[in-house]
Amino acid sequence: MPLGGEHSPSRKQREFARREQEILSAALSLFEGPHWEQVTVEQISKKAEIGKGTVYKHFSCKEEIYAHITISFTKDIFDAFESAETQPEVIDSLKDIIRIAFDIFLNHPAKARVSFYCKREDYRGRLNAELRTQFELLDEQFQHFIGAILQKGIDKGLFPNKPVEQLMMGLEATFDGAISMIWNGDVSYQHADDQETYVNIISEYMLAGLVGLKR
């Protein structure tokens, strides 16, 4: 018997989990397009080669599919943050985290676009209590992780002595705006090297903004 009296998943449970992942993978492949919000459950079921009713056995609506994609994507981001090499200097740590975030969002645009949608308050208000709680816990985890780094910078006199939440607002708004501009083609950089330059400029701007607020 497994330690702690826990039982291994049954064959039926493993099959259910496998089918759920197939649905999510099918949805993501369809969400790669520019009109991803118009993708229907029927289209997802056809892509996954299952019946529409089977999709509803796993997800009560399309917005629950969005939620599961975003929750998994956010956990992957945290894993990347935590696995990053810890830098002795606060600025370097924050720079690495910003870079990791840009790389993940730009390399996984479908997941990232869905995650942007899932930040909307009207969307979260339509979710069931369990999913809302999961989002709230992830938000708290993010705020604690980034907040601890920012607080360390405040304590060292690098950043202004303002509420950490205010500093995070500026970082998030700048990051989200930069990602949206890249997605929308609103920047003149069309090649990989140029996009790299753009990301570096924005990353430096975000850090300079924090330091500049001290003045």
MITORMAR-746576 format. One record per residue (C-alpha): residue in three letters; y, z, x. Coordinates in pm, whole numbers. Each point is the difference from the previous one (the first is absolute). Example, Ala and Ser with C-alpha at 12.3 -4.5 7.8 and 13.67 -1.06 7.14 Angstrom:
BEGIN
+------+--------+--------+--------+
: type :      Y :      Z :      X :
+------+--------+--------+--------+
:  ALA :   -450 :    780 :   1230 :
:  SER :    344 :    -66 :    137 :
+------+--------+--------+--------+
//
This chain:
BEGIN
+------+--------+--------+--------+
: type :      Y :      Z :      X :
+------+--------+--------+--------+
:  MET :      0 :      0 :      0 :
:  PRO :    351 :    -83 :    134 :
:  LEU :    211 :    288 :    128 :
:  GLY :    197 :    186 :   -263 :
:  GLY :   -244 :    -99 :   -273 :
:  GLU :    170 :   -338 :    -43 :
:  HIS :   -212 :   -293 :   -111 :
:  SER :     24 :   -351 :    138 :
:  PRO :    135 :   -257 :   -248 :
:  SER :   -267 :   -145 :   -222 :
:  ARG :    -80 :   -369 :      1 :
:  LYS :    191 :    -38 :   -325 :
:  GLN :    304 :    174 :    148 :
:  ARG :    -12 :   -214 :    312 :
:  GLU :    -21 :   -313 :   -212 :
:  PHE :    294 :    117 :   -213 :
:  ALA :    211 :     63 :    311 :
:  ARG :    -98 :   -336 :    149 :
:  ARG :     96 :   -183 :   -319 :
:  GLU :    332 :    184 :    -10 :
:  GLN :     80 :   -115 :    353 :
:  GLU :    -91 :   -357 :    -95 :
:  ILE :    248 :     16 :   -288 :
:  LEU :    274 :    134 :    227 :
:  SER :    -73 :   -266 :    262 :
:  ALA :     12 :   -274 :   -263 :
:  ALA :    329 :    135 :   -134 :
:  LEU :    154 :     13 :    347 :
:  SER :    -97 :   -359 :     75 :
:  LEU :    180 :   -106 :   -319 :
:  PHE :    299 :    223 :     78 :
:  GLU :     66 :   -201 :    317 :
:  GLY :    195 :   -254 :   -206 :
:  PRO :    373 :     15 :    -79 :
:  HIS :    -61 :     68 :   -370 :
:  TRP :   -251 :    279 :     50 :
:  GLU :    131 :    209 :   -290 :
:  GLN :   -109 :   -277 :   -239 :
:  VAL :   -365 :     26 :    107 :
:  THR :   -213 :    107 :   -296 :
:  VAL :   -309 :    218 :    -26 :
:  GLU :   -190 :   -309 :   -113 :
:  GLN :     96 :   -183 :    318 :
:  ILE :   -108 :    300 :    206 :
:  SER :   -335 :     14 :   -179 :
:  LYS :    -62 :   -371 :     63 :
:  LYS :     91 :     39 :    367 :
:  ALA :   -241 :    293 :     28 :
:  GLU :   -261 :   -200 :   -194 :
:  ILE :    -50 :    272 :   -259 :
:  GLY :     78 :     42 :   -366 :
:  LYS :    342 :    116 :   -112 :
:  GLY :   -161 :    300 :   -168 :
:  THR :   -147 :    110 :    331 :
:  VAL :    349 :     21 :    150 :
:  TYR :    102 :    233 :   -281 :
:  LYS :   -295 :    226 :     77 :
:  HIS :    167 :     69 :    333 :
:  PHE :    370 :    -29 :    -87 :
:  SER :    156 :     56 :   -340 :
:  CYS :    278 :   -252 :     72 :
:  LYS :    143 :   -221 :    273 :
:  GLU :    248 :    269 :    100 :
:  GLU :   -289 :    229 :     95 :
:  ILE :   -112 :   -271 :    241 :
:  TYR :    349 :      8 :    151 :
:  ALA :    -28 :    377 :     37 :
:  HIS :   -335 :     -8 :    180 :
:  ILE :    120 :   -270 :    238 :
:  THR :    317 :    195 :     81 :
:  ILE :   -175 :    333 :     47 :
:  SER :   -249 :   -157 :    241 :
:  PHE :    279 :   -187 :    182 :
:  THR :    209 :    316 :     37 :
:  LYS :   -297 :    192 :    141 :
:  ASP :    -54 :   -278 :    254 :
:  ILE :    364 :     33 :    106 :
:  PHE :    -39 :    376 :     50 :
:  ASP :   -316 :    -57 :    203 :
:  ALA :    195 :   -241 :    223 :
:  PHE :    286 :    249 :     37 :
:  GLU :   -233 :    285 :     91 :
:  SER :   -203 :   -207 :    246 :
:  ALA :    313 :   -114 :    185 :
:  GLU :     50 :    154 :    341 :
:  THR :    233 :    299 :    -23 :
:  GLN :    319 :    -58 :    195 :
:  PRO :    175 :    289 :    177 :
:  GLU :    341 :   -117 :   -121 :
:  VAL :     96 :      4 :   -368 :
:  ILE :    176 :   -336 :     16 :
:  ASP :   -306 :   -166 :    154 :
:  SER :   -231 :    151 :   -264 :
:  LEU :    220 :   -122 :   -281 :
:  LYS :     33 :   -342 :    161 :
:  ASP :   -380 :    -33 :     18 :
:  ILE :    -39 :    102 :   -365 :
:  ILE :    262 :   -250 :   -117 :
:  ARG :   -172 :   -274 :    198 :
:  ILE :   -341 :     90 :   -139 :
:  ALA :    140 :     -9 :   -354 :
:  PHE :    155 :   -345 :     54 :
:  ASP :   -323 :   -137 :    147 :
:  ILE :   -213 :    128 :   -288 :
:  PHE :    234 :   -123 :   -272 :
:  LEU :     44 :   -344 :    156 :
:  ASN :   -371 :    -43 :     74 :
:  HIS :   -107 :    104 :   -350 :
:  PRO :    266 :   -150 :   -232 :
:  ALA :   -208 :     12 :   -319 :
:  LYS :    -73 :    372 :     35 :
:  ALA :    358 :     66 :    106 :
:  ARG :    151 :   -184 :   -299 :
:  VAL :   -222 :    192 :   -238 :
:  SER :     99 :    327 :    168 :
:  PHE :    368 :    -86 :    -48 :
:  TYR :    -63 :    -55 :   -369 :
:  CYS :   -182 :    332 :    -25 :
:  LYS :    308 :    189 :    121 :
:  ARG :    175 :    -69 :   -330 :
:  GLU :     43 :    306 :   -220 :
:  ASP :    -64 :   -195 :   -321 :
:  TYR :   -331 :   -120 :    144 :
:  ARG :   -116 :    345 :    107 :
:  GLY :     96 :    138 :   -338 :
:  ARG :   -259 :   -227 :   -161 :
:  LEU :   -286 :    124 :    217 :
:  ASN :   -246 :    268 :    -96 :
:  ALA :     48 :    353 :    133 :
:  GLU :   -266 :    -33 :    271 :
:  LEU :    158 :   -308 :    159 :
:  ARG :    351 :    145 :    -28 :
:  THR :   -122 :    309 :    183 :
:  GLN :   -151 :   -211 :    277 :
:  PHE :    331 :   -180 :     47 :
:  GLU :    189 :    329 :      5 :
:  LEU :   -233 :    143 :    265 :
:  LEU :     39 :   -311 :    216 :
:  ASP :    379 :     17 :    -37 :
:  GLU :     -7 :    363 :    111 :
:  GLN :   -223 :    -86 :    294 :
:  PHE :    237 :   -275 :    111 :
:  GLN :    307 :    221 :    -36 :
:  HIS :   -167 :    278 :    196 :
:  PHE :   -110 :   -233 :    281 :
:  ILE :    330 :   -184 :     47 :
:  GLY :    201 :    310 :    -86 :
:  ALA :   -160 :    198 :    280 :
:  ILE :    102 :   -264 :    255 :
:  LEU :    354 :    -19 :   -136 :
:  GLN :     30 :    378 :     -4 :
:  LYS :   -107 :      9 :    363 :
:  GLY :    279 :   -247 :     75 :
:  ILE :    249 :    217 :   -187 :
:  ASP :   -112 :    309 :    191 :
:  LYS :     48 :   -184 :    329 :
:  GLY :    349 :   -109 :   -103 :
:  LEU :    -95 :   -369 :     -9 :
:  PHE :     56 :    -48 :   -372 :
:  PRO :    267 :    144 :   -231 :
:  ASN :    -67 :    338 :   -156 :
:  LYS :    -43 :   -139 :   -350 :
:  PRO :   -281 :     38 :   -253 :
:  VAL :   -305 :   -190 :    123 :
:  GLU :    -28 :   -169 :   -339 :
:  GLN :    338 :   -166 :     53 :
:  LEU :   -103 :   -136 :    339 :
:  MET :   -322 :   -137 :   -146 :
:  MET :    193 :   -178 :   -276 :
:  GLY :    189 :   -207 :    255 :
:  LEU :   -312 :    -87 :    197 :
:  GLU :   -196 :   -100 :   -309 :
:  ALA :    281 :   -208 :   -149 :
:  THR :     54 :   -191 :    325 :
:  PHE :   -373 :    -59 :     50 :
:  ASP :    -57 :   -114 :   -359 :
:  GLY :    302 :   -228 :     15 :
:  ALA :   -113 :   -162 :    326 :
:  ILE :   -352 :    -62 :   -132 :
:  SER :    136 :   -149 :   -323 :
:  MET :    229 :   -233 :    195 :
:  ILE :   -292 :   -128 :    207 :
:  TRP :   -214 :    -54 :   -311 :
:  ASN :    283 :   -178 :   -181 :
:  GLY :     82 :   -222 :    295 :
:  ASP :    353 :    141 :     13 :
:  VAL :      4 :     13 :    380 :
:  SER :     37 :   -297 :    231 :
:  TYR :   -301 :     94 :    211 :
:  GLN :   -289 :   -228 :    -93 :
:  HIS :   -230 :     34 :    302 :
:  ALA :   -205 :    295 :    120 :
:  ASP :    216 :     62 :    305 :
:  ASP :    313 :     -7 :   -211 :
:  GLN :   -151 :    239 :   -256 :
:  GLU :    -91 :    229 :    287 :
:  THR :    363 :     -5 :    111 :
:  TYR :    116 :     77 :   -353 :
:  VAL :   -240 :    295 :    -32 :
:  ASN :    114 :    137 :    336 :
:  ILE :    365 :    -27 :   -103 :
:  ILE :    -61 :    182 :   -329 :
:  SER :   -210 :    269 :    171 :
:  GLU :    277 :     66 :    251 :
:  TYR :    256 :      3 :   -280 :
:  MET :   -198 :    263 :   -192 :
:  LEU :    -15 :    227 :    304 :
:  ALA :    363 :    -63 :     93 :
:  GLY :    100 :     86 :   -354 :
:  LEU :   -165 :    340 :     26 :
:  VAL :    159 :     80 :    333 :
:  GLY :    338 :   -139 :   -106 :
:  LEU :     17 :    231 :   -301 :
:  LYS :     60 :    289 :    240 :
:  ARG :    347 :   -127 :     78 :
+------+--------+--------+--------+
//
